[in-house]
Amino acid sequence: MSAFLIAFNRTIRIGWRHPLDSLNPMAFFIIVTSLISITVEGGFSATESALAIAILWVVLLLSTMMASGSAYAQDYEDGSLEQLIAQNQSLYISVQGSVAARWFLSSVPLLALVPLGAWMLNLDMSVWGMLFLTLIPGSIVFALFGVLGATLTLGVGRNGVLLALLVLPLYVPVLLLGVGACQRSLGQEPFEFALIGIYAIAVASITFLPFAIAALLRVSQEY
Amino acid sequence: MNWFTRTFHKMGSPPFFYRGAKNWVKWLYVIGLVSLLVGTVWGLGFTPADRLQGDSFRIIYLHVPTAHLSQLIYIAIAVAGFVYLVWRMKMADVFIVSAVWLGAWLTAFALFSGIVWGIPTWGTGWVWDARTTSVLVQLFLFLGLIALRTAIPNSQRGALAVAILAIVGVINIPIIKYSVDWFTTLHQPASIQIGNPISIDVSMLWPLLVNTIGLYSLAAGVILYYMRIHVLRRERGSDWVRDVLSN
């Protein structure tokens, strides 16, 4: 079995045994979206769809960050990370497999909640398609950067705030492009540039970020 | 080995760097302070007022050099991160640790002076367009680097983590650079671009160049100064530090 599939299966199996790791970010997503709807008097009107798009993106971003903040933490504690590195297999491929599994475990359930959130915020139906077209590559980039942040702070106790400080600035380009594409499609303006941009960033992140993550995993065992 | 590689290897040696940088710091301080004084007095007192912006344009003499230098420091940190990643050169990490605070302060000052300039000319201090936003993001990236470096006490691991974060964060720089052209924005495109005629009058340009040279020299001096301190701290206990301090 290839390194990708080994890492993928293992991460899925562990995630399946810890369902709260996926459910907590989902609950967070729903709670934050409802809090925003509650505080806007009379709820969102259909004319505020541009705002609703931005809110959905930011809430999804924060939930994804929560979900991936604990990546590799357990492996680091119990020594499986050392085993993984000692294996004579490509760590790069293994990281890709593990991140792909994390995306299925935590981002896909969150994406499944997006229609509910869009309904709560009274989002114009005409942008739902564009929302998914941008959120899918967007959530992949969020997951990758989240895992990067988690590996940067491996072994640093109570890393929540530090993780946010490290990762949130890196999310900005994708966030701007994604929200921009949706808002432009809502206003029936050309959105091709932003759409191409977000897919380009996604492809580049899938290709290059696992190198950085693998290097950080290696160095976490050196000392 | 040619001159360049020889110097490159020598600069990687802490004692050589410590001794060699001593005079550089002094001269960079002198050049920096004198040019900044000359450029600022010239710019504030002896250039004609702008036809449209009046006297408020004069903040260009501080805003443009700081904004430009803060970006340059970020790129330099990323390059040093790459050098650290590939060659594990200790001096690269010393550079990052010494430059990151200065970069954060310069970015903050560029934002502040931009707000001050924006109020009379744009009619608003802040717009959430891509340009201002990405400079703000650059400030956050600097703060993230500082926080990460302090959070990991293990020096070598912290250095590697910071190097990787700096390289990943550098994707932000092209976005800052080209956001002015990608999106419609209030911020004007750069007046001085390679390959294009300069769209600023010569009488206004000279003080800007003098101030830029001044700020760059001063920043280089400050960074070298802190690098010398960090080198001493890290190499404490080695023979050459004992020699240096006992003299």
Interface residues (C-beta under 8 A of the other chain):
Chain A: L148 L152 T153 G155 V156 N159 L162 L165 L166 L168 P169 L170 V172 P173 L176 F193 L209 A212 A215 L216 V219 S220 E222 Y223
Chain B: L85 A130 T133 S134 V137 F140 L141 L143 G144 A147 L148 A151 I152 N154 Q156 R157 L160 A161 I164 L165 I167 V168 G169 I171 N172 I175 W182
